[in-house]
């Protein structure tokens, strides 16, 4: 099934922005990349920045 956020064919796609943020906080690369793209986070950002978004 194609994920609406990362645009990849995955077995268990994210169903909401919150799903994507939670997976990014747990270092799922495809979700981290989708989150960076969605919020325009610079590629040099660190993972704690992404975790902060997941909690907001």
LODOVO-417524 format. One line per field, with one value per residue (C-alpha): x, y, z; chain; residue number from 1; residue in one letter. Coordinates in nm, 3 decimals. Layout:
x <- c(X:...) .
y <- c(Y:...) .
z <- c(Z:...) .
c <- c(A:...) .
k <- c(NUM:...) .
r <- c(a:...) .
//
This chain:
x <- c(0.000:0.132:0.190:0.043:0.334:0.653:0.502:0.662:0.497:0.493:0.314:0.188:0.150:0.098:-0.268:-0.217:0.044:0.066:0.153:0.429:0.565:0.568:0.750:1.000:1.064:1.146:1.398:1.200:1.402:1.118:0.906:1.193:1.247:0.874:0.861:1.163:1.004:0.661:0.789:1.085:1.338:1.692:1.870:2.138:1.884:1.935:1.691:1.599:1.443:1.221:1.130:1.025:0.781:0.635:0.544:0.381) .
y <- c(0.000:0.346:0.583:0.929:1.092:0.922:0.808:0.465:0.128:-0.006:-0.280:-0.051:0.312:0.611:0.708:1.054:1.322:1.204:0.849:0.990:1.209:0.920:0.692:0.969:1.006:0.634:0.682:0.530:0.680:0.709:0.894:1.120:1.214:1.275:1.492:1.695:1.745:1.833:2.091:2.213:2.102:2.150:1.824:1.913:1.904:1.659:1.395:1.569:1.846:1.588:1.438:1.784:1.808:1.470:1.594:1.918) .
z <- c(0.000:-0.082:0.210:0.156:0.340:0.217:-0.115:-0.074:-0.119:0.238:0.428:0.705:0.587:0.814:0.841:0.989:1.042:1.403:1.287:1.067:1.350:1.598:1.355:1.276:1.650:1.655:1.372:1.084:0.798:0.547:0.802:0.906:0.543:0.487:0.800:0.687:0.348:0.490:0.738:0.533:0.793:0.665:0.592:0.848:1.130:1.412:1.523:1.850:1.636:1.471:1.809:1.925:1.634:1.719:2.067:1.952) .
c <- c(A:A:A:A:A:A:A:A:A:A:A:A:A:A:A:A:A:A:A:A:A:A:A:A:A:A:A:A:A:A:A:A:A:A:A:A:A:A:A:A:A:A:A:A:A:A:A:A:A:A:A:A:A:A:A:A) .
k <- c(1:2:3:4:5:6:7:8:9:10:11:12:13:14:15:16:17:18:19:20:21:22:23:24:25:26:27:28:29:30:31:32:33:34:35:36:37:38:39:40:41:42:43:44:45:46:47:48:49:50:51:52:53:54:55:56) .
r <- c(x:x:x:x:x:x:x:x:x:x:x:x:x:x:x:x:x:x:x:x:x:x:x:x:x:x:x:x:x:x:x:x:x:x:x:x:x:x:x:x:x:x:x:x:x:x:x:x:x:x:x:x:x:x:x:x) .
//
